[in-house]
Amino acid sequence: MKTRLRSPLPGWAGALAPVLGPALLGLVVGVVWWLVAPTGPVVLLQGGSVLGAADPELTASQDGWLVGLGAAAGLLCGVVAAVRPGDAPSRRSLAVVAGCLFGAVFAAQLGAWLGPPSVAAQLAAGADPARGLVSPLRSHSAGVLLVWPAVAALVMTMGHLAAAWSGSRVEGAHDHEEELDPRP
């Protein structure tokens, strides 16, 4: 007989933990992304177009940092959820994936809010284009935000499969031992 680990949190808090945990982790990921992701100078072209000095590399670097941080957060959330599946692992896993998606969106929004404002906002605030404008920090693809919940779902699936497989092998081994034991 397996004993399940009970949540140390009261009923409603224990039910919200799979969603709120990743959301709070989004706060950490957003701040770290803001601190480590690069921004760079932009040039205002005639006609109002904006050109970054290394636009493709800057875009890839900003998204790459968010992908890496999201993958690490997804790994952490997935391991925690797989180790502590609770009474309803499938519902808890869905709640964790939803929380991870919310955490990823929250992290991207927080990082963008903490980072440099948009070029239009910089110009509206009176920034001189000749002295230089700074590129804003933002996620450039919605797919970047899906990495965190996808990694968490993969890790949870692997953890649940490993637990089910090892549980069936242990039960099968005990059943087999009882059949071979010819004690009267």
Secondary structure, 3 states (H helix, E strand, C coil): CCCCCCCCCCHHHHHHHHHHHHHHHHHHHHHHHHHHCCCCEEEECCCCCEEECCHHHHHHHHHHHHHHHHHHHHHHHHHHHHHCCCCCHHHHHHHHHHHHHHHHHHHHHHHHHHCCCCHHHHHHCCCCCCCCEECCCCCCCHHHHHHHHHHHHHHHHHHHHHHHHHHHHHHHHHHHHHHHCCCC
